[in-house]
Amino acid sequence: ERKMVLVTKEAPNFIAPAILSNGEIINTFNLKKYSNELNVALRASFLIDKNWIVRHQVINDLPFGRNINEIIRMIDAIEFHNKYGEVCPANWEPGKDGITTSLQGISSYLNKHFSE
């Protein structure tokens, strides 16, 4: 049985709910950070699909904040893949080409974007 609660308040310009877990996620993904002064959870982001499969995760050490634009880019990338079946190359952004996962698809992408 899942003990997670879906939060109904949404972040500005973000249409997906967040999940709270009363420490269950912190323990599951080993996000506790201990030091002499602190007992806190590391900042982490997880993109979980409708089948509860973790599709993307980022766990930051204490000095680093999250990049909301990168999280949104990852959501866009998953939606792109689900719609077109292509994978997203490094630095992919919405509106850019994806790659068909075949030797011909990779060759075509590389020739289009990196040929002289």
PyRosetta script that sets phi, psi and omega in degrees:
from pyrosetta import init, pose_from_sequence

init()
pose = pose_from_sequence("ERKMVLVTKEAPNFIAPAILSNGEIINTFNLKKYSNELNVALRASFLIDKNWIVRHQVINDLPFGRNINEIIRMIDAIEFHNKYGEVCPANWEPGKDGITTSLQGISSYLNKHFSE")
pose.set_psi(1, 130.9)
pose.set_omega(1, 178.5)
pose.set_phi(2, -81.5)
pose.set_psi(2, 137.0)
pose.set_omega(2, 178.5)
pose.set_phi(3, -106.7)
pose.set_psi(3, 28.6)
pose.set_omega(3, -177.1)
pose.set_phi(4, -94.2)
pose.set_psi(4, 148.4)
pose.set_omega(4, 178.8)
pose.set_phi(5, -117.3)
pose.set_psi(5, 127.7)
pose.set_omega(5, 175.8)
pose.set_phi(6, -80.1)
pose.set_psi(6, 131.7)
pose.set_omega(6, 179.0)
pose.set_phi(7, -88.3)
pose.set_psi(7, 133.0)
pose.set_omega(7, -177.0)
pose.set_phi(8, -89.8)
pose.set_psi(8, -23.6)
pose.set_omega(8, 177.3)
pose.set_phi(9, -72.7)
pose.set_psi(9, 131.3)
pose.set_omega(9, -176.9)
pose.set_phi(10, -107.6)
pose.set_psi(10, 147.2)
pose.set_omega(10, 175.8)
pose.set_phi(11, -65.8)
pose.set_psi(11, 153.6)
pose.set_omega(11, 178.8)
pose.set_phi(12, -55.6)
pose.set_psi(12, 133.8)
pose.set_omega(12, 178.5)
pose.set_phi(13, 61.9)
pose.set_psi(13, 22.9)
pose.set_omega(13, -178.3)
pose.set_phi(14, -130.2)
pose.set_psi(14, 126.0)
pose.set_omega(14, -170.1)
pose.set_phi(15, -104.3)
pose.set_psi(15, 6.6)
pose.set_omega(15, -179.8)
pose.set_phi(16, -105.1)
pose.set_psi(16, 144.7)
pose.set_omega(16, 178.1)
pose.set_phi(17, -74.7)
pose.set_psi(17, 156.1)
pose.set_omega(17, 173.3)
pose.set_phi(18, -94.1)
pose.set_psi(18, 168.4)
pose.set_omega(18, -180.0)
pose.set_phi(19, -125.1)
pose.set_psi(19, 133.7)
pose.set_omega(19, 172.5)
pose.set_phi(20, -110.4)
pose.set_psi(20, 152.3)
pose.set_omega(20, -174.5)
pose.set_phi(21, -142.9)
pose.set_psi(21, 9.9)
pose.set_omega(21, -179.5)
pose.set_phi(22, 54.5)
pose.set_psi(22, 37.5)
pose.set_omega(22, 176.5)
pose.set_phi(23, 92.0)
pose.set_psi(23, -8.8)
pose.set_omega(23, -178.0)
pose.set_phi(24, -63.4)
pose.set_psi(24, -42.9)
pose.set_omega(24, 179.4)
pose.set_phi(25, -67.7)
pose.set_psi(25, -40.3)
pose.set_omega(25, 178.7)
pose.set_phi(26, -57.4)
pose.set_psi(26, -44.7)
pose.set_omega(26, -179.2)
pose.set_phi(27, -73.2)
pose.set_psi(27, -42.0)
pose.set_omega(27, -178.1)
pose.set_phi(28, -60.7)
pose.set_psi(28, -42.5)
pose.set_omega(28, -175.7)
pose.set_phi(29, -101.3)
pose.set_psi(29, 12.7)
pose.set_omega(29, 175.5)
pose.set_phi(30, 53.2)
pose.set_psi(30, 55.0)
pose.set_omega(30, -176.3)
pose.set_phi(31, -97.2)
pose.set_psi(31, 2.7)
pose.set_omega(31, 179.6)
pose.set_phi(32, -71.8)
pose.set_psi(32, 138.9)
pose.set_omega(32, 178.9)
pose.set_phi(33, -124.8)
pose.set_psi(33, 122.5)
pose.set_omega(33, -179.7)
pose.set_phi(34, -112.4)
pose.set_psi(34, 140.9)
pose.set_omega(34, 170.4)
pose.set_phi(35, -148.8)
pose.set_psi(35, -176.2)
pose.set_omega(35, -179.7)
pose.set_phi(36, -62.6)
pose.set_psi(36, -35.3)
pose.set_omega(36, -176.3)
pose.set_phi(37, -103.1)
pose.set_psi(37, -21.4)
pose.set_omega(37, -169.2)
pose.set_phi(38, -121.4)
pose.set_psi(38, 149.3)
pose.set_omega(38, 168.3)
pose.set_phi(39, -138.6)
pose.set_psi(39, 84.7)
pose.set_omega(39, -172.5)
pose.set_phi(40, -129.8)
pose.set_psi(40, 167.9)
pose.set_omega(40, 174.5)
pose.set_phi(41, -94.6)
pose.set_psi(41, 140.5)
pose.set_omega(41, 173.7)
pose.set_phi(42, -67.2)
pose.set_psi(42, 152.8)
pose.set_omega(42, 177.3)
pose.set_phi(43, -79.6)
pose.set_psi(43, 128.4)
pose.set_omega(43, -176.8)
pose.set_phi(44, -141.3)
pose.set_psi(44, 154.7)
pose.set_omega(44, 175.9)
pose.set_phi(45, -133.3)
pose.set_psi(45, 137.0)
pose.set_omega(45, 179.0)
pose.set_phi(46, -131.3)
pose.set_psi(46, 134.9)
pose.set_omega(46, 170.4)
pose.set_phi(47, -106.4)
pose.set_psi(47, 116.6)
pose.set_omega(47, -174.6)
pose.set_phi(48, -118.4)
pose.set_psi(48, 128.7)
pose.set_omega(48, -177.5)
pose.set_phi(49, -81.3)
pose.set_psi(49, 179.6)
pose.set_omega(49, -175.2)
pose.set_phi(50, -65.5)
pose.set_psi(50, -15.3)
pose.set_omega(50, 176.6)
pose.set_phi(51, -96.5)
pose.set_psi(51, 12.4)
pose.set_omega(51, 179.5)
pose.set_phi(52, 64.6)
pose.set_psi(52, 30.4)
pose.set_omega(52, 175.3)
pose.set_phi(53, -96.7)
pose.set_psi(53, 127.8)
pose.set_omega(53, 177.7)
pose.set_phi(54, -72.6)
pose.set_psi(54, 116.2)
pose.set_omega(54, -178.1)
pose.set_phi(55, -96.0)
pose.set_psi(55, -24.9)
pose.set_omega(55, -179.6)
pose.set_phi(56, -157.2)
pose.set_psi(56, 138.9)
pose.set_omega(56, 175.2)
pose.set_phi(57, -144.3)
pose.set_psi(57, 144.0)
pose.set_omega(57, 175.7)
pose.set_phi(58, -136.0)
pose.set_psi(58, 128.4)
pose.set_omega(58, 177.2)
pose.set_phi(59, -122.6)
pose.set_psi(59, 120.4)
pose.set_omega(59, -177.0)
pose.set_phi(60, -102.9)
pose.set_psi(60, 139.1)
pose.set_omega(60, 171.4)
pose.set_phi(61, -69.1)
pose.set_psi(61, 167.0)
pose.set_omega(61, -173.1)
pose.set_phi(62, -51.8)
pose.set_psi(62, -38.6)
pose.set_omega(62, -176.5)
pose.set_phi(63, -70.4)
pose.set_psi(63, -11.8)
pose.set_omega(63, -169.7)
pose.set_phi(64, -111.0)
pose.set_psi(64, 132.5)
pose.set_omega(64, 174.1)
pose.set_phi(65, -90.6)
pose.set_psi(65, 169.3)
pose.set_omega(65, 177.8)
pose.set_phi(66, -84.6)
pose.set_psi(66, 155.4)
pose.set_omega(66, 177.5)
pose.set_phi(67, -110.0)
pose.set_psi(67, 101.7)
pose.set_omega(67, -176.6)
pose.set_phi(68, -60.8)
pose.set_psi(68, -37.9)
pose.set_omega(68, 178.6)
pose.set_phi(69, -61.5)
pose.set_psi(69, -35.5)
pose.set_omega(69, 178.0)
pose.set_phi(70, -69.7)
pose.set_psi(70, -38.1)
pose.set_omega(70, 177.2)
pose.set_phi(71, -62.6)
pose.set_psi(71, -44.6)
pose.set_omega(71, 178.8)
pose.set_phi(72, -63.8)
pose.set_psi(72, -38.7)
pose.set_omega(72, 177.6)
pose.set_phi(73, -61.9)
pose.set_psi(73, -39.0)
pose.set_omega(73, 178.8)
pose.set_phi(74, -67.1)
pose.set_psi(74, -39.3)
pose.set_omega(74, 175.9)
pose.set_phi(75, -61.7)
pose.set_psi(75, -45.5)
pose.set_omega(75, 177.3)
pose.set_phi(76, -59.5)
pose.set_psi(76, -39.9)
pose.set_omega(76, -179.1)
pose.set_phi(77, -65.5)
pose.set_psi(77, -41.7)
pose.set_omega(77, 178.3)
pose.set_phi(78, -65.0)
pose.set_psi(78, -43.3)
pose.set_omega(78, 178.4)
pose.set_phi(79, -63.0)
pose.set_psi(79, -40.6)
pose.set_omega(79, 177.4)
pose.set_phi(80, -60.6)
pose.set_psi(80, -48.0)
pose.set_omega(80, -180.0)
pose.set_phi(81, -62.0)
pose.set_psi(81, -44.9)
pose.set_omega(81, -179.8)
pose.set_phi(82, -62.7)
pose.set_psi(82, -35.0)
pose.set_omega(82, -177.7)
pose.set_phi(83, -79.3)
pose.set_psi(83, -43.6)
pose.set_omega(83, -171.7)
pose.set_phi(84, -109.0)
pose.set_psi(84, -14.8)
pose.set_omega(84, -179.3)
pose.set_phi(85, 77.3)
pose.set_psi(85, 3.7)
pose.set_omega(85, 179.5)
pose.set_phi(86, -94.5)
pose.set_psi(86, 159.3)
pose.set_omega(86, 176.3)
pose.set_phi(87, -98.5)
pose.set_psi(87, 159.3)
pose.set_omega(87, -176.1)
pose.set_phi(88, -102.4)
pose.set_psi(88, 122.8)
pose.set_omega(88, 179.3)
pose.set_phi(89, -73.7)
pose.set_psi(89, 174.0)
pose.set_omega(89, 176.8)
pose.set_phi(90, -54.7)
pose.set_psi(90, 140.9)
pose.set_omega(90, 178.7)
pose.set_phi(91, 63.9)
pose.set_psi(91, 18.2)
pose.set_omega(91, 177.9)
pose.set_phi(92, -62.0)
pose.set_psi(92, 143.7)
pose.set_omega(92, 173.5)
pose.set_phi(93, -137.6)
pose.set_psi(93, 157.0)
pose.set_omega(93, 177.0)
pose.set_phi(94, -53.6)
pose.set_psi(94, 136.6)
pose.set_omega(94, -178.2)
pose.set_phi(95, 97.1)
pose.set_psi(95, -16.2)
pose.set_omega(95, 178.1)
pose.set_phi(96, -90.7)
pose.set_psi(96, 163.3)
pose.set_omega(96, -179.3)
pose.set_phi(97, -69.4)
pose.set_psi(97, 146.7)
pose.set_omega(97, 168.7)
pose.set_phi(98, -100.5)
pose.set_psi(98, -176.6)
pose.set_omega(98, -179.3)
pose.set_phi(99, -121.5)
pose.set_psi(99, 129.1)
pose.set_omega(99, 171.8)
pose.set_phi(100, -74.5)
pose.set_psi(100, 133.8)
pose.set_omega(100, -174.0)
pose.set_phi(101, -83.5)
pose.set_psi(101, 72.5)
pose.set_omega(101, 173.5)
pose.set_phi(102, -151.2)
pose.set_psi(102, 162.9)
pose.set_omega(102, 178.0)
pose.set_phi(103, -59.0)
pose.set_psi(103, -40.4)
pose.set_omega(103, 179.3)
pose.set_phi(104, -66.5)
pose.set_psi(104, -40.9)
pose.set_omega(104, 179.3)
pose.set_phi(105, -64.4)
pose.set_psi(105, -42.7)
pose.set_omega(105, 178.7)
pose.set_phi(106, -66.1)
pose.set_psi(106, -45.1)
pose.set_omega(106, 179.4)
pose.set_phi(107, -60.9)
pose.set_psi(107, -43.5)
pose.set_omega(107, 179.6)
pose.set_phi(108, -62.2)
pose.set_psi(108, -44.2)
pose.set_omega(108, 179.3)
pose.set_phi(109, -62.3)
pose.set_psi(109, -47.7)
pose.set_omega(109, -178.2)
pose.set_phi(110, -64.0)
pose.set_psi(110, -41.8)
pose.set_omega(110, 178.4)
pose.set_phi(111, -63.8)
pose.set_psi(111, -39.3)
pose.set_omega(111, -179.1)
pose.set_phi(112, -69.0)
pose.set_psi(112, -38.7)
pose.set_omega(112, -171.0)
pose.set_phi(113, -102.7)
pose.set_psi(113, -17.5)
pose.set_omega(113, -173.9)
pose.set_phi(114, -132.0)
pose.set_psi(114, 9.7)
pose.set_omega(114, 178.5)
pose.set_phi(115, -83.4)
pose.set_psi(115, 153.9)
pose.set_omega(115, -177.0)
pose.set_phi(116, -87.8)
pose.dump_pdb("model.pdb")
